[in-house]
Amino acid sequence: MTHAERLIRVRIILGSPDTATLPEEVIDLFLTRWEVSFDVDNKPEKEPLVLWNTCASCLQWLVASTTSKGYISTSRSEKVGDVSVSMGGGISQVQAWKDLLDYIYENPDYVDPSLGG
């Protein structure tokens, strides 16, 4: 598999976030780092580890990026006169990325079947 094919695969595994959410450069940075670290050109059997580590690194980046933008809470409170209103939302985007990261930690075979069991 080529670098470009791995890049596409990582984006798909992560649920196909758009490039505004997960820029191509971010995937490329982590993918290149893991390709070099595992010497995948000379050790193609390490490709599943390259993919898994790249996915984990991208998810960690997404958590950091989303947190730094302030997208942590999905609830808000307002007070109008003597009336206070609280509205709760669903799961925050940060929590969603953390949940996916936890999922691939627990189910590495989601990234590549050879990483199972």
HELIX and SHEET records of a PDB file:
HELIX    1   1 HIS A    3  ILE A   13  1                                  11    
HELIX    2   2 GLU A   24  SER A   37  1                                  14    
HELIX    3   3 PRO A   44  LYS A   46  5                                   3    
HELIX    4   4 GLU A   47  SER A   68  1                                  22    
HELIX    5   5 GLN A   93  GLU A  106  1                                  14    
HELIX    6   6 PRO A  108  TYR A  110  5                                   3    
HELIX    7   7 PRO A  113  LEU A  115  5                                   3    
SHEET    1   A 2 ARG A  76  VAL A  80  0                                        
SHEET    2   A 2 VAL A  83  MET A  87 -1                                        
END                                                                             
